[in-house]
């Protein structure tokens, strides 16, 4: 129910903004449609997926190095005498 309430509140805010400034809303819709006709959504998604796939290897490397350093910091020294 909470999500439904949030959606309804957001929809109401959008309706109020459109009623307050209809020409601005029409201009935004036309501009968005114009841009999407030149750059289809599938092209955007393809670029996003390729970018994420190229960035995942360096991100995993950095994450691995951070985990190794964290493990090395938290491990008791093997050469120390109790």
Backbone atoms as SQL, in Angstrom:
CREATE TABLE atoms (id INTEGER PRIMARY KEY, chain TEXT, resi INTEGER, resn TEXT, atom TEXT, x REAL, y REAL, z REAL);
INSERT INTO atoms VALUES
  (1, 'A', 1, 'UNK', 'N', 0.820, -1.196, 0.000),
  (2, 'A', 1, 'UNK', 'CA', 0.000, 0.000, 0.000),
  (3, 'A', 1, 'UNK', 'C', 0.861, 1.257, 0.000),
  (4, 'A', 2, 'UNK', 'N', 2.036, 1.187, 0.615),
  (5, 'A', 2, 'UNK', 'CA', 2.895, 2.358, 0.696),
  (6, 'A', 2, 'UNK', 'C', 3.361, 2.790, -0.685),
  (7, 'A', 3, 'UNK', 'N', 3.722, 1.836, -1.532),
  (8, 'A', 3, 'UNK', 'CA', 4.164, 2.153, -2.890),
  (9, 'A', 3, 'UNK', 'C', 3.015, 2.765, -3.680),
  (10, 'A', 4, 'UNK', 'N', 1.830, 2.215, -3.506),
  (11, 'A', 4, 'UNK', 'CA', 0.656, 2.747, -4.209),
  (12, 'A', 4, 'UNK', 'C', 0.374, 4.182, -3.780),
  (13, 'A', 5, 'UNK', 'N', 0.536, 4.479, -2.505),
  (14, 'A', 5, 'UNK', 'CA', 0.334, 5.833, -2.002),
  (15, 'A', 5, 'UNK', 'C', 1.364, 6.778, -2.610),
  (16, 'A', 6, 'UNK', 'N', 2.637, 6.348, -2.667),
  (17, 'A', 6, 'UNK', 'CA', 3.686, 7.186, -3.250),
  (18, 'A', 6, 'UNK', 'C', 3.419, 7.458, -4.724),
  (19, 'A', 7, 'UNK', 'N', 2.988, 6.436, -5.455),
  (20, 'A', 7, 'UNK', 'CA', 2.698, 6.606, -6.878),
  (21, 'A', 7, 'UNK', 'C', 1.540, 7.581, -7.058),
  (22, 'A', 8, 'UNK', 'N', 0.506, 7.432, -6.245),
  (23, 'A', 8, 'UNK', 'CA', -0.645, 8.325, -6.356),
  (24, 'A', 8, 'UNK', 'C', -0.283, 9.767, -6.029),
  (25, 'A', 9, 'UNK', 'N', 0.553, 9.966, -5.003),
  (26, 'A', 9, 'UNK', 'CA', 0.994, 11.316, -4.647),
  (27, 'A', 9, 'UNK', 'C', 1.835, 11.929, -5.762),
  (28, 'A', 10, 'UNK', 'N', 2.736, 11.139, -6.316),
  (29, 'A', 10, 'UNK', 'CA', 3.583, 11.630, -7.405),
  (30, 'A', 10, 'UNK', 'C', 2.736, 11.973, -8.622),
  (31, 'A', 11, 'UNK', 'N', 1.786, 11.108, -8.953),
  (32, 'A', 11, 'UNK', 'CA', 0.897, 11.353, -10.092),
  (33, 'A', 11, 'UNK', 'C', 0.118, 12.641, -9.882),
  (34, 'A', 12, 'UNK', 'N', -0.351, 12.883, -8.674),
  (35, 'A', 12, 'UNK', 'CA', -1.106, 14.097, -8.361),
  (36, 'A', 12, 'UNK', 'C', -0.227, 15.335, -8.536),
  (37, 'A', 13, 'UNK', 'N', 1.031, 15.258, -8.079),
  (38, 'A', 13, 'UNK', 'CA', 1.954, 16.385, -8.240),
  (39, 'A', 13, 'UNK', 'C', 2.205, 16.680, -9.712),
  (40, 'A', 14, 'UNK', 'N', 2.391, 15.611, -10.508),
  (41, 'A', 14, 'UNK', 'CA', 2.627, 15.795, -11.946),
  (42, 'A', 14, 'UNK', 'C', 1.403, 16.424, -12.597),
  (43, 'A', 15, 'UNK', 'N', 0.218, 15.957, -12.244),
  (44, 'A', 15, 'UNK', 'CA', -1.010, 16.536, -12.800),
  (45, 'A', 15, 'UNK', 'C', -1.120, 18.017, -12.458),
  (46, 'A', 16, 'UNK', 'N', -0.800, 18.363, -11.218),
  (47, 'A', 16, 'UNK', 'CA', -0.876, 19.767, -10.803),
  (48, 'A', 16, 'UNK', 'C', 0.113, 20.635, -11.582),
  (49, 'A', 17, 'UNK', 'N', 1.330, 20.110, -11.797),
  (50, 'A', 17, 'UNK', 'CA', 2.327, 20.872, -12.554),
  (51, 'A', 17, 'UNK', 'C', 1.901, 21.042, -14.010),
  (52, 'A', 18, 'UNK', 'N', 1.329, 19.999, -14.591),
  (53, 'A', 18, 'UNK', 'CA', 0.882, 20.082, -15.983),
  (54, 'A', 18, 'UNK', 'C', -0.264, 21.075, -16.108),
  (55, 'A', 19, 'UNK', 'N', -1.167, 21.077, -15.161),
  (56, 'A', 19, 'UNK', 'CA', -2.287, 22.036, -15.200),
  (57, 'A', 19, 'UNK', 'C', -1.807, 23.468, -14.979),
  (58, 'A', 20, 'UNK', 'N', -0.758, 23.637, -14.172),
  (59, 'A', 20, 'UNK', 'CA', -0.239, 24.981, -13.906),
  (60, 'A', 20, 'UNK', 'C', 0.518, 25.530, -15.112),
  (61, 'A', 21, 'UNK', 'N', 1.304, 24.700, -15.786),
  (62, 'A', 21, 'UNK', 'CA', 2.106, 25.139, -16.936),
  (63, 'A', 21, 'UNK', 'C', 1.963, 24.140, -18.080),
  (64, 'A', 22, 'UNK', 'N', 0.820, 24.193, -18.803),
  (65, 'A', 22, 'UNK', 'CA', 0.619, 23.197, -19.865),
  (66, 'A', 22, 'UNK', 'C', 1.587, 23.340, -21.033),
  (67, 'A', 23, 'UNK', 'N', 1.950, 24.558, -21.412),
  (68, 'A', 23, 'UNK', 'CA', 2.840, 24.749, -22.558),
  (69, 'A', 23, 'UNK', 'C', 4.244, 24.231, -22.274),
  (70, 'A', 24, 'UNK', 'N', 4.678, 24.398, -21.051),
  (71, 'A', 24, 'UNK', 'CA', 5.989, 23.875, -20.671),
  (72, 'A', 24, 'UNK', 'C', 5.984, 22.339, -20.767),
  (73, 'A', 25, 'UNK', 'N', 4.913, 21.724, -20.303),
  (74, 'A', 25, 'UNK', 'CA', 4.802, 20.271, -20.351),
  (75, 'A', 25, 'UNK', 'C', 4.770, 19.761, -21.791),
  (76, 'A', 26, 'UNK', 'N', 4.056, 20.475, -22.654),
  (77, 'A', 26, 'UNK', 'CA', 4.001, 20.088, -24.072),
  (78, 'A', 26, 'UNK', 'C', 5.380, 20.219, -24.703),
  (79, 'A', 27, 'UNK', 'N', 6.097, 21.299, -24.375),
  (80, 'A', 27, 'UNK', 'CA', 7.436, 21.498, -24.927),
  (81, 'A', 27, 'UNK', 'C', 8.395, 20.393, -24.468),
  (82, 'A', 28, 'UNK', 'N', 8.310, 20.012, -23.214),
  (83, 'A', 28, 'UNK', 'CA', 9.173, 18.933, -22.701),
  (84, 'A', 28, 'UNK', 'C', 8.839, 17.621, -23.399),
  (85, 'A', 29, 'UNK', 'N', 7.548, 17.336, -23.572),
  (86, 'A', 29, 'UNK', 'CA', 7.144, 16.086, -24.230),
  (87, 'A', 29, 'UNK', 'C', 7.611, 16.068, -25.690),
  (88, 'A', 30, 'UNK', 'N', 7.440, 17.178, -26.396),
  (89, 'A', 30, 'UNK', 'CA', 7.876, 17.237, -27.793),
  (90, 'A', 30, 'UNK', 'C', 9.398, 17.117, -27.904),
  (91, 'A', 31, 'UNK', 'N', 10.114, 17.793, -27.017),
  (92, 'A', 31, 'UNK', 'CA', 11.579, 17.710, -27.029),
  (93, 'A', 31, 'UNK', 'C', 12.065, 16.301, -26.736),
  (94, 'A', 32, 'UNK', 'N', 11.431, 15.649, -25.773),
  (95, 'A', 32, 'UNK', 'CA', 11.815, 14.270, -25.440),
  (96, 'A', 32, 'UNK', 'C', 11.535, 13.334, -26.609),
  (97, 'A', 33, 'UNK', 'N', 10.375, 13.497, -27.227),
  (98, 'A', 33, 'UNK', 'CA', 10.038, 12.663, -28.377),
  (99, 'A', 33, 'UNK', 'C', 10.987, 12.882, -29.539),
  (100, 'A', 34, 'UNK', 'N', 11.361, 14.136, -29.757),
  (101, 'A', 34, 'UNK', 'CA', 12.290, 14.475, -30.826),
  (102, 'A', 34, 'UNK', 'C', 13.647, 13.816, -30.600),
  (103, 'A', 35, 'UNK', 'N', 14.152, 13.902, -29.362),
  (104, 'A', 35, 'UNK', 'CA', 15.443, 13.288, -29.053),
  (105, 'A', 35, 'UNK', 'C', 15.375, 11.764, -29.151),
  (106, 'A', 36, 'UNK', 'N', 14.282, 11.178, -28.686),
  (107, 'A', 36, 'UNK', 'CA', 14.162, 9.724, -28.745),
  (108, 'A', 36, 'UNK', 'C', 14.016, 9.215, -30.171),
  (109, 'A', 37, 'UNK', 'N', 13.519, 10.058, -31.062),
  (110, 'A', 37, 'UNK', 'CA', 13.430, 9.621, -32.454),
  (111, 'A', 37, 'UNK', 'C', 14.810, 9.561, -33.104),
  (112, 'A', 38, 'UNK', 'N', 15.733, 10.399, -32.632),
  (113, 'A', 38, 'UNK', 'CA', 17.098, 10.361, -33.154),
  (114, 'A', 38, 'UNK', 'C', 17.948, 9.297, -32.477),
  (115, 'A', 39, 'UNK', 'N', 17.762, 9.132, -31.185),
  (116, 'A', 39, 'UNK', 'CA', 18.533, 8.172, -30.397),
  (117, 'A', 39, 'UNK', 'C', 17.561, 7.188, -29.760),
  (118, 'A', 40, 'UNK', 'N', 17.280, 6.095, -30.428),
  (119, 'A', 40, 'UNK', 'CA', 16.324, 5.131, -29.873),
  (120, 'A', 40, 'UNK', 'C', 16.786, 4.587, -28.523),
  (121, 'A', 41, 'UNK', 'N', 15.828, 4.190, -27.736),
  (122, 'A', 41, 'UNK', 'CA', 16.118, 3.718, -26.386),
  (123, 'A', 41, 'UNK', 'C', 17.006, 2.479, -26.400),
  (124, 'A', 42, 'UNK', 'N', 16.871, 1.650, -27.420),
  (125, 'A', 42, 'UNK', 'CA', 17.722, 0.458, -27.483),
  (126, 'A', 42, 'UNK', 'C', 19.190, 0.839, -27.651),
  (127, 'A', 43, 'UNK', 'N', 19.440, 1.936, -28.348),
  (128, 'A', 43, 'UNK', 'CA', 20.814, 2.398, -28.515),
  (129, 'A', 43, 'UNK', 'C', 21.371, 2.828, -27.159),
  (130, 'A', 44, 'UNK', 'N', 20.574, 3.579, -26.387),
  (131, 'A', 44, 'UNK', 'CA', 21.005, 4.003, -25.054),
  (132, 'A', 44, 'UNK', 'C', 21.283, 2.799, -24.161),
  (133, 'A', 45, 'UNK', 'N', 20.390, 1.822, -24.184),
  (134, 'A', 45, 'UNK', 'CA', 20.581, 0.639, -23.354),
  (135, 'A', 45, 'UNK', 'C', 21.813, -0.150, -23.778),
  (136, 'A', 46, 'UNK', 'N', 22.051, -0.236, -25.083),
  (137, 'A', 46, 'UNK', 'CA', 23.243, -0.932, -25.574),
  (138, 'A', 46, 'UNK', 'C', 24.520, -0.264, -25.112),
  (139, 'A', 47, 'UNK', 'N', 24.560, 1.057, -25.187),
  (140, 'A', 47, 'UNK', 'CA', 25.737, 1.801, -24.735),
  (141, 'A', 47, 'UNK', 'C', 25.925, 1.613, -23.234),
  (142, 'A', 48, 'UNK', 'N', 24.846, 1.654, -22.487),
  (143, 'A', 48, 'UNK', 'CA', 24.925, 1.486, -21.038),
  (144, 'A', 48, 'UNK', 'C', 25.446, 0.099, -20.661),
  (145, 'A', 49, 'UNK', 'N', 24.946, -0.934, -21.321),
  (146, 'A', 49, 'UNK', 'CA', 25.388, -2.304, -21.029),
  (147, 'A', 49, 'UNK', 'C', 26.859, -2.477, -21.390),
  (148, 'A', 50, 'UNK', 'N', 27.283, -1.959, -22.547),
  (149, 'A', 50, 'UNK', 'CA', 28.695, -2.072, -22.932),
  (150, 'A', 50, 'UNK', 'C', 29.602, -1.344, -21.941),
  (151, 'A', 51, 'UNK', 'N', 29.163, -0.160, -21.496),
  (152, 'A', 51, 'UNK', 'CA', 29.952, 0.607, -20.530),
  (153, 'A', 51, 'UNK', 'C', 30.064, -0.142, -19.203),
  (154, 'A', 52, 'UNK', 'N', 28.966, -0.697, -18.744),
  (155, 'A', 52, 'UNK', 'CA', 28.999, -1.450, -17.490),
  (156, 'A', 52, 'UNK', 'C', 29.883, -2.685, -17.596),
  (157, 'A', 53, 'UNK', 'N', 29.829, -3.368, -18.731),
  (158, 'A', 53, 'UNK', 'CA', 30.665, -4.556, -18.899),
  (159, 'A', 53, 'UNK', 'C', 32.146, -4.195, -18.943),
  (160, 'A', 54, 'UNK', 'N', 32.480, -3.039, -19.498),
  (161, 'A', 54, 'UNK', 'CA', 33.884, -2.629, -19.532),
  (162, 'A', 54, 'UNK', 'C', 34.370, -2.172, -18.159),
  (163, 'A', 55, 'UNK', 'N', 33.465, -1.639, -17.340),
  (164, 'A', 55, 'UNK', 'CA', 33.872, -1.117, -16.035),
  (165, 'A', 55, 'UNK', 'C', 33.841, -2.163, -14.922),
  (166, 'A', 56, 'UNK', 'N', 33.237, -3.306, -15.165),
  (167, 'A', 56, 'UNK', 'CA', 33.093, -4.284, -14.080),
  (168, 'A', 56, 'UNK', 'C', 34.420, -4.936, -13.713),
  (169, 'A', 57, 'UNK', 'N', 35.291, -5.172, -14.682),
  (170, 'A', 57, 'UNK', 'CA', 36.581, -5.804, -14.367),
  (171, 'A', 57, 'UNK', 'C', 37.450, -4.912, -13.480),
  (172, 'A', 58, 'UNK', 'N', 37.634, -3.630, -13.820),
  (173, 'A', 58, 'UNK', 'CA', 38.420, -2.783, -12.907),
  (174, 'A', 58, 'UNK', 'C', 37.751, -2.624, -11.544),
  (175, 'A', 59, 'UNK', 'N', 36.427, -2.578, -11.518),
  (176, 'A', 59, 'UNK', 'CA', 35.734, -2.441, -10.236),
  (177, 'A', 59, 'UNK', 'C', 35.954, -3.674, -9.372),
  (178, 'A', 60, 'UNK', 'N', 35.903, -4.856, -9.969),
  (179, 'A', 60, 'UNK', 'CA', 36.149, -6.088, -9.208),
  (180, 'A', 60, 'UNK', 'C', 37.592, -6.157, -8.724),
  (181, 'A', 61, 'UNK', 'N', 38.523, -5.683, -9.537),
  (182, 'A', 61, 'UNK', 'CA', 39.926, -5.662, -9.130),
  (183, 'A', 61, 'UNK', 'C', 40.118, -4.755, -7.915),
  (184, 'A', 62, 'UNK', 'N', 39.558, -3.561, -7.978),
  (185, 'A', 62, 'UNK', 'CA', 39.676, -2.621, -6.859),
  (186, 'A', 62, 'UNK', 'C', 39.010, -3.202, -5.612),
  (187, 'A', 63, 'UNK', 'N', 37.846, -3.797, -5.788),
  (188, 'A', 63, 'UNK', 'CA', 37.145, -4.408, -4.656),
  (189, 'A', 63, 'UNK', 'C', 37.978, -5.530, -4.043),
  (190, 'A', 64, 'UNK', 'N', 38.589, -6.359, -4.877),
  (191, 'A', 64, 'UNK', 'CA', 39.428, -7.446, -4.393),
  (192, 'A', 64, 'UNK', 'C', 40.635, -6.942, -3.621),
  (193, 'A', 65, 'UNK', 'N', 41.288, -5.904, -4.132),
  (194, 'A', 65, 'UNK', 'CA', 42.448, -5.327, -3.441),
  (195, 'A', 65, 'UNK', 'C', 42.021, -4.757, -2.091),
  (196, 'A', 66, 'UNK', 'N', 40.869, -4.095, -2.058),
  (197, 'A', 66, 'UNK', 'CA', 40.383, -3.544, -0.789),
  (198, 'A', 66, 'UNK', 'C', 40.106, -4.647, 0.227),
  (199, 'A', 67, 'UNK', 'N', 39.522, -5.748, -0.229),
  (200, 'A', 67, 'UNK', 'CA', 39.229, -6.857, 0.675),
  (201, 'A', 67, 'UNK', 'C', 40.519, -7.508, 1.182),
  (202, 'A', 68, 'UNK', 'N', 41.515, -7.651, 0.310),
  (203, 'A', 68, 'UNK', 'CA', 42.799, -8.233, 0.725),
  (204, 'A', 68, 'UNK', 'C', 43.467, -7.340, 1.768),
  (205, 'A', 69, 'UNK', 'N', 43.456, -6.028, 1.544),
  (206, 'A', 69, 'UNK', 'CA', 44.051, -5.101, 2.506),
  (207, 'A', 69, 'UNK', 'C', 43.293, -5.138, 3.829),
  (208, 'A', 70, 'UNK', 'N', 41.982, -5.219, 3.762),
  (209, 'A', 70, 'UNK', 'CA', 41.177, -5.294, 4.979),
  (210, 'A', 70, 'UNK', 'C', 41.486, -6.582, 5.733),
  (211, 'A', 71, 'UNK', 'N', 41.598, -7.679, 5.016),
  (212, 'A', 71, 'UNK', 'CA', 41.929, -8.972, 5.640),
  (213, 'A', 71, 'UNK', 'C', 43.325, -8.913, 6.269),
  (214, 'A', 72, 'UNK', 'N', 44.278, -8.283, 5.564),
  (215, 'A', 72, 'UNK', 'CA', 45.652, -8.205, 6.073),
  (216, 'A', 72, 'UNK', 'C', 45.706, -7.343, 7.337),
  (217, 'A', 73, 'UNK', 'N', 44.900, -6.310, 7.404),
  (218, 'A', 73, 'UNK', 'CA', 44.885, -5.447, 8.579),
  (219, 'A', 73, 'UNK', 'C', 44.271, -6.143, 9.788),
  (220, 'A', 74, 'UNK', 'N', 43.280, -6.975, 9.562),
  (221, 'A', 74, 'UNK', 'CA', 42.551, -7.602, 10.668),
  (222, 'A', 74, 'UNK', 'C', 43.140, -8.933, 11.113),
  (223, 'A', 75, 'UNK', 'N', 44.114, -9.466, 10.383),
  (224, 'A', 75, 'UNK', 'CA', 44.721, -10.747, 10.746),
  (225, 'A', 75, 'UNK', 'C', 45.826, -10.496, 11.758),
  (226, 'A', 76, 'UNK', 'N', 45.859, -11.282, 12.809),
  (227, 'A', 76, 'UNK', 'CA', 46.959, -11.104, 13.779),
  (228, 'A', 76, 'UNK', 'C', 48.300, -11.460, 13.124),
  (229, 'A', 77, 'UNK', 'N', 49.306, -10.789, 13.555),
  (230, 'A', 77, 'UNK', 'CA', 50.654, -11.015, 13.008),
  (231, 'A', 77, 'UNK', 'C', 51.140, -12.406, 13.418),
  (232, 'A', 78, 'UNK', 'N', 51.594, -13.197, 12.464),
  (233, 'A', 78, 'UNK', 'CA', 52.016, -14.564, 12.737),
  (234, 'A', 78, 'UNK', 'C', 53.361, -14.617, 13.474),
  (235, 'A', 79, 'UNK', 'N', 54.175, -13.578, 13.343),
  (236, 'A', 79, 'UNK', 'CA', 55.503, -13.581, 13.924),
  (237, 'A', 79, 'UNK', 'C', 55.540, -13.015, 15.340),
  (238, 'A', 80, 'UNK', 'N', 54.456, -12.495, 15.819),
  (239, 'A', 80, 'UNK', 'CA', 54.459, -11.905, 17.151),
  (240, 'A', 80, 'UNK', 'C', 54.338, -12.994, 18.214),
  (241, 'A', 81, 'UNK', 'N', 54.989, -12.778, 19.319),
  (242, 'A', 81, 'UNK', 'CA', 54.957, -13.736, 20.428),
  (243, 'A', 81, 'UNK', 'C', 53.815, -13.356, 21.363),
  (244, 'A', 82, 'UNK', 'N', 53.029, -14.335, 21.822),
  (245, 'A', 82, 'UNK', 'CA', 51.927, -14.011, 22.771),
  (246, 'A', 82, 'UNK', 'C', 52.406, -13.707, 24.148);
